[in-house]
């Protein structure tokens, strides 16, 4: 196997491992958020004060933002790691920037 192919295979394996770790992290964050949302429903149904509910909604929203940014970081790192040229890298970073501008 040529040196370029070995490096490419090594980068692909490292990227795949990194992606799997990020996916687990994002899923775990989403599961915690899911629990927060269930708690919010219980709070509303039990008649908790609007301020208490608003505070917990804010916490859930911030947690969702953090999960979103974590997912985007993975996307950018993966794009950079799998790029075959500087032009590809710049293109992928620009694509991620547009996603951030659109949804953040």
C-alpha positions in Angstrom: 0.0 0.0 0.0 1.4 3.4 -1.0 2.2 6.0 1.7 -0.7 8.2 0.5 -3.2 5.4 0.7 -2.0 4.5 4.2 -2.4 8.1 5.3 -5.8 8.3 3.7 -6.9 5.1 5.4 -5.6 6.3 8.7 -7.4 9.6 8.4 -10.6 7.9 7.4 -10.4 5.6 10.5 -9.6 8.5 12.8 -12.4 10.5 11.3 -14.8 7.6 11.6 -13.9 7.1 15.3 -14.2 10.8 16.0 -17.6 10.9 14.2 -18.9 7.9 16.3 -17.8 9.7 19.5 -19.5 12.9 18.4 -22.7 11.1 17.5 -22.8 9.4 20.9 -22.3 12.7 22.6 -25.0 14.4 20.5 -27.4 11.5 21.1 -26.7 11.6 24.9 -27.3 15.4 24.9 -30.6 14.9 23.0 -31.8 12.3 25.4 -31.1 14.7 28.3 -33.1 17.3 26.5 -35.9 14.9 25.9 -36.0 14.3 29.7 -36.0 18.1 30.3 -39.0 18.5 27.9 -40.9 15.7 29.7 -40.2 17.5 32.9 -41.5 20.7 31.4 -44.7 19.0 30.4 -45.1 17.7 34.0 -44.4 21.3 35.3 -47.1 22.8 33.1 -49.6 20.0 33.9 -49.0 20.4 37.6 -49.6 24.1 37.5 -46.1 25.3 38.3 -45.5 29.1 37.9 -44.9 30.6 34.5 -41.5 31.8 35.7 -40.4 28.3 36.8 -41.5 26.9 33.5 -39.8 29.7 31.6 -36.5 29.1 33.4 -36.6 25.4 32.5 -37.5 26.2 28.9 -34.6 28.5 28.7 -32.3 25.7 30.0 -33.7 23.2 27.5 -33.2 25.7 24.7 -29.6 26.4 25.7 -29.0 22.6 25.9 -30.4 22.3 22.3 -28.1 25.1 21.1 -25.1 23.3 22.6 -26.1 20.0 20.9 -26.5 21.9 17.6 -23.0 23.5 17.9 -21.5 20.2 18.9 -23.0 18.5 15.8 -21.8 21.4 13.6 -18.3 21.1 15.0 -18.3 17.4 14.1 -19.5 18.3 10.6 -16.7 20.9 10.1 -13.9 18.6 11.4 -15.1 15.7 9.3 -15.2 17.9 6.2 -11.7 19.2 6.8 -10.4 15.7 7.5 -11.8 14.2 4.4 -10.9 17.1 2.0 -8.5 16.3 -0.7 -7.3 19.8 -1.3 -7.3 23.3 0.2 -10.1 24.3 -2.2 -12.2 21.4 -0.9 -11.5 22.4 2.7 -12.5 26.1 2.1 -15.6 25.0 0.2 -16.7 22.7 3.1 -16.0 25.3 5.8 -18.0 27.8 3.7 -20.9 25.3 3.5 -20.8 24.8 7.3 -20.7 28.6 7.8 -23.8 29.0 5.7 -25.6 26.3 7.7 -24.6 28.1 10.9 -25.8 31.5 9.5 -29.1 29.9 8.5 -30.0 28.0 11.6 -28.1 29.6 14.5 
